[in-house]
Amino acid sequence: MHLKGIKKDPSSTQPSYTVKANSKICIKDVDSGEVFRFCLVPPEDHDARNGKISILTTLGAALICKSVGNMITWQAPSGLRRFEVRSVFRSERI
């Protein structure tokens, strides 16, 4: 999986919730400094081109139960990437 379709977001907001399905998430690549914002959704709502990533993808699974300030390591096709969770927003339906 790659990050195409996930929007870069330079803002840094601070709500602190635990990542779960239907969360809006902002993560920062620790090595490159890039910031990405997307929604983590149930598999049936997956639409990567529109920034909706399934909780069953490797990235989604790595983020479940994390909160602001937590670090994750994700094995992307291009190699190992490290992200910091910058913000998590809850939403009933995205």
KEMAR-568991 format. One record per residue: residue number from 1; x, y, z of N, C-alpha, C in turn. Coordinates in Angstrom, 1 decimal, always signed. Example, Ala and Ser with C-alpha at 12.3 -4.5 7.8 and 13.67 -1.06 7.14 Angstrom:
<atoms>
[1; [+13.2; -5.7; +7.8]; [+12.3; -4.5; +7.8]; [+13.2; -3.3; +7.8]]
[2; [+12.8; -2.2; +7.1]; [+13.7; -1.1; +7.1]; [+12.9; +0.0; +7.9]]
</atoms>
This chain:
<atoms>
[1; [+0.8; -1.2; +0.0]; [+0.0; +0.0; +0.0]; [+0.9; +1.2; +0.0]]
[2; [+0.5; +2.2; -0.7]; [+1.2; +3.5; -0.7]; [+0.3; +4.6; -0.2]]
[3; [+0.8; +5.8; -0.1]; [+0.1; +6.9; +0.5]; [-0.6; +7.8; -0.6]]
[4; [-0.7; +7.3; -1.8]; [-1.4; +8.1; -2.8]; [-2.9; +8.2; -2.4]]
[5; [-3.4; +9.4; -2.6]; [-4.8; +9.6; -2.2]; [-5.0; +10.2; -0.8]]
[6; [-3.9; +10.0; +0.0]; [-4.0; +10.6; +1.4]; [-3.5; +12.0; +1.3]]
[7; [-4.2; +12.9; +1.9]; [-3.9; +14.3; +1.8]; [-2.8; +14.7; +2.7]]
[8; [-1.9; +15.5; +2.3]; [-0.9; +16.1; +3.1]; [-1.6; +17.3; +3.9]]
[9; [-1.3; +17.4; +5.1]; [-1.9; +18.5; +6.0]; [-0.8; +19.1; +6.9]]
[10; [-0.5; +20.4; +6.6]; [+0.5; +21.0; +7.4]; [+0.1; +21.4; +8.8]]
[11; [-1.2; +21.4; +9.1]; [-1.7; +21.8; +10.4]; [-1.3; +20.8; +11.5]]
[12; [-1.3; +21.3; +12.8]; [-1.1; +20.3; +13.8]; [-2.1; +20.6; +14.9]]
[13; [-3.3; +19.9; +14.9]; [-4.3; +20.0; +15.9]; [-4.1; +19.0; +17.0]]
[14; [-4.7; +19.2; +18.1]; [-4.4; +18.3; +19.3]; [-5.5; +17.5; +19.9]]
[15; [-6.6; +17.3; +19.3]; [-7.6; +16.4; +20.0]; [-7.0; +15.1; +20.4]]
[16; [-7.3; +14.5; +21.5]; [-6.7; +13.2; +21.9]; [-7.7; +12.1; +22.1]]
[17; [-7.9; +11.3; +21.1]; [-8.8; +10.1; +21.2]; [-8.0; +8.9; +20.7]]
[18; [-8.5; +7.8; +21.0]; [-7.9; +6.5; +20.6]; [-8.3; +6.2; +19.1]]
[19; [-7.4; +5.8; +18.3]; [-7.7; +5.4; +16.9]; [-8.6; +4.2; +16.9]]
[20; [-9.7; +4.3; +16.1]; [-10.6; +3.2; +15.9]; [-11.3; +3.4; +14.5]]
[21; [-12.1; +2.5; +14.1]; [-12.9; +2.7; +12.9]; [-13.6; +4.0; +12.9]]
[22; [-13.7; +4.7; +11.8]; [-14.3; +6.0; +11.7]; [-13.6; +7.1; +12.4]]
[23; [-12.3; +7.0; +12.5]; [-11.5; +8.1; +13.1]; [-10.9; +8.9; +12.0]]
[24; [-10.8; +10.2; +12.1]; [-10.0; +11.0; +11.2]; [-8.7; +11.2; +11.9]]
[25; [-7.6; +10.9; +11.1]; [-6.3; +10.8; +11.7]; [-5.3; +11.7; +11.0]]
[26; [-4.4; +12.3; +11.7]; [-3.2; +13.0; +11.1]; [-2.0; +12.4; +11.6]]
[27; [-1.1; +12.0; +10.7]; [+0.2; +11.4; +11.1]; [+1.3; +12.1; +10.4]]
[28; [+2.5; +12.1; +11.1]; [+3.7; +12.7; +10.5]; [+4.8; +11.7; +10.3]]
[29; [+5.3; +11.6; +9.2]; [+6.5; +10.8; +8.9]; [+7.7; +11.3; +9.6]]
[30; [+8.2; +10.6; +10.5]; [+9.3; +11.0; +11.4]; [+10.5; +11.3; +10.6]]
[31; [+10.8; +10.6; +9.5]; [+12.0; +10.8; +8.8]; [+12.0; +11.9; +7.7]]
[32; [+10.8; +12.0; +7.0]; [+10.7; +13.0; +6.0]; [+10.0; +14.3; +6.4]]
[33; [+9.3; +14.2; +7.5]; [+8.6; +15.4; +8.0]; [+7.2; +15.6; +7.3]]
[34; [+6.9; +14.7; +6.4]; [+5.6; +14.8; +5.7]; [+4.5; +14.5; +6.7]]
[35; [+3.4; +15.3; +6.5]; [+2.2; +15.1; +7.3]; [+1.0; +14.7; +6.5]]
[36; [+0.3; +13.6; +6.9]; [-0.8; +13.1; +6.1]; [-2.1; +13.1; +7.0]]
[37; [-3.2; +13.3; +6.3]; [-4.5; +13.3; +7.0]; [-5.4; +12.3; +6.2]]
[38; [-6.1; +11.4; +6.9]; [-7.0; +10.5; +6.3]; [-8.0; +10.0; +7.3]]
[39; [-9.0; +9.2; +6.8]; [-10.0; +8.6; +7.6]; [-9.7; +7.1; +7.7]]
[40; [-9.9; +6.5; +8.8]; [-9.7; +5.1; +9.0]; [-11.1; +4.5; +9.0]]
[41; [-11.4; +3.6; +8.1]; [-12.8; +3.2; +8.0]; [-13.0; +1.6; +7.9]]
[42; [-14.2; +1.1; +8.1]; [-14.4; -0.3; +8.0]; [-14.1; -0.7; +6.5]]
[43; [-13.7; -2.0; +6.3]; [-13.3; -2.4; +5.0]; [-14.3; -2.1; +3.8]]
[44; [-15.6; -2.2; +4.1]; [-16.5; -1.9; +3.1]; [-16.6; -0.4; +2.6]]
[45; [-16.0; +0.5; +3.4]; [-15.9; +1.9; +3.1]; [-14.6; +2.3; +2.5]]
[46; [-13.7; +1.4; +2.3]; [-12.3; +1.7; +1.9]; [-12.4; +2.4; +0.5]]
[47; [-11.7; +3.5; +0.4]; [-11.6; +4.3; -0.8]; [-10.3; +5.2; -0.8]]
[48; [-9.2; +4.5; -1.0]; [-7.9; +5.2; -0.8]; [-7.7; +6.5; -1.6]]
[49; [-8.3; +6.5; -2.8]; [-8.2; +7.8; -3.6]; [-8.9; +9.0; -3.0]]
[50; [-9.8; +8.7; -2.1]; [-10.5; +9.8; -1.4]; [-10.1; +9.8; +0.1]]
[51; [-9.0; +9.3; +0.4]; [-8.4; +9.4; +1.8]; [-9.1; +8.5; +2.8]]
[52; [-9.8; +7.4; +2.4]; [-10.4; +6.5; +3.3]; [-9.7; +5.2; +3.3]]
[53; [-9.0; +4.9; +4.4]; [-8.1; +3.7; +4.5]; [-8.8; +2.7; +5.4]]
[54; [-8.8; +1.4; +5.0]; [-9.5; +0.4; +5.8]; [-8.7; +0.1; +7.0]]
[55; [-9.4; -0.3; +8.1]; [-8.7; -0.7; +9.3]; [-8.0; -2.0; +9.1]]
[56; [-8.3; -2.7; +8.0]; [-7.7; -4.0; +7.8]; [-6.4; -4.0; +6.9]]
[57; [-6.0; -2.8; +6.5]; [-4.8; -2.6; +5.8]; [-3.7; -2.7; +6.8]]
[58; [-2.4; -2.9; +6.4]; [-1.3; -2.9; +7.3]; [-1.2; -1.6; +8.1]]
[59; [-1.3; -0.5; +7.3]; [-1.2; +0.8; +8.0]; [-2.4; +1.0; +9.0]]
[60; [-3.6; +0.7; +8.6]; [-4.8; +0.8; +9.5]; [-4.6; -0.1; +10.7]]
[61; [-4.2; -1.3; +10.5]; [-4.0; -2.2; +11.7]; [-2.9; -1.7; +12.6]]
[62; [-1.9; -1.1; +12.1]; [-0.8; -0.5; +12.9]; [-1.3; +0.7; +13.8]]
[63; [-2.3; +1.4; +13.3]; [-2.8; +2.6; +14.0]; [-3.9; +2.3; +15.0]]
[64; [-4.6; +1.2; +14.9]; [-5.7; +0.9; +15.8]; [-5.2; +0.9; +17.3]]
[65; [-5.9; +1.6; +18.1]; [-5.7; +1.7; +19.6]; [-4.6; +2.7; +19.9]]
[66; [-4.0; +3.4; +18.9]; [-3.0; +4.4; +19.2]; [-3.7; +5.7; +19.5]]
[67; [-2.9; +6.6; +20.1]; [-3.4; +8.0; +20.4]; [-2.3; +9.0; +20.1]]
[68; [-2.7; +10.3; +20.3]; [-1.8; +11.4; +19.9]; [-0.4; +11.2; +20.7]]
[69; [+0.7; +11.3; +19.9]; [+2.0; +11.1; +20.5]; [+2.6; +9.8; +20.3]]
[70; [+1.7; +8.8; +20.0]; [+2.2; +7.4; +19.8]; [+3.0; +7.3; +18.5]]
[71; [+4.0; +6.4; +18.5]; [+4.8; +6.2; +17.3]; [+4.4; +4.8; +16.7]]
[72; [+4.4; +4.7; +15.4]; [+4.2; +3.4; +14.8]; [+5.3; +3.2; +13.7]]
[73; [+5.6; +1.9; +13.4]; [+6.5; +1.6; +12.3]; [+5.6; +0.8; +11.3]]
[74; [+5.7; +1.1; +10.1]; [+4.9; +0.5; +9.0]; [+5.8; +0.1; +7.9]]
[75; [+5.7; -1.2; +7.5]; [+6.4; -1.7; +6.3]; [+5.7; -1.4; +5.0]]
[76; [+6.1; -0.3; +4.4]; [+5.5; +0.1; +3.1]; [+6.3; -0.6; +2.0]]
[77; [+5.7; -0.6; +0.8]; [+6.4; -1.3; -0.3]; [+7.7; -0.6; -0.6]]
[78; [+7.8; +0.7; -0.3]; [+9.1; +1.4; -0.5]; [+10.1; +1.2; +0.6]]
[79; [+9.7; +0.6; +1.7]; [+10.6; +0.3; +2.8]; [+9.9; +0.7; +4.2]]
[80; [+10.7; +0.6; +5.2]; [+10.2; +0.8; +6.6]; [+9.9; +2.3; +6.8]]
[81; [+8.8; +2.7; +7.3]; [+8.4; +4.1; +7.6]; [+8.0; +4.2; +9.0]]
[82; [+8.4; +5.3; +9.6]; [+8.0; +5.6; +11.0]; [+7.1; +6.8; +11.1]]
[83; [+6.0; +6.7; +11.8]; [+5.0; +7.8; +11.9]; [+4.7; +8.1; +13.3]]
[84; [+4.4; +9.4; +13.6]; [+3.9; +9.8; +14.9]; [+2.5; +10.2; +14.7]]
[85; [+1.6; +9.8; +15.6]; [+0.2; +10.2; +15.5]; [+0.1; +11.6; +16.0]]
[86; [-0.4; +12.5; +15.2]; [-0.5; +14.0; +15.5]; [-1.9; +14.3; +16.0]]
[87; [-2.9; +13.8; +15.5]; [-4.3; +14.1; +16.0]; [-5.2; +13.0; +15.6]]
[88; [-6.3; +12.8; +16.4]; [-7.3; +11.8; +16.2]; [-8.6; +12.4; +16.5]]
[89; [-9.5; +12.4; +15.5]; [-10.9; +12.9; +15.7]; [-11.9; +11.8; +15.6]]
[90; [-12.9; +11.7; +16.4]; [-13.9; +10.7; +16.3]; [-15.0; +11.2; +15.4]]
[91; [-15.6; +10.3; +14.7]; [-16.7; +10.6; +13.8]; [-17.6; +9.4; +13.8]]
[92; [-18.9; +9.6; +13.8]; [-19.9; +8.5; +13.7]; [-19.8; +7.8; +12.4]]
[93; [-19.7; +8.6; +11.4]; [-19.7; +8.0; +10.0]; [-18.9; +9.0; +9.1]]
[94; [-17.9; +8.5; +8.4]; [-17.1; +9.4; +7.6]; [-17.5; +9.2; +6.1]]
</atoms>
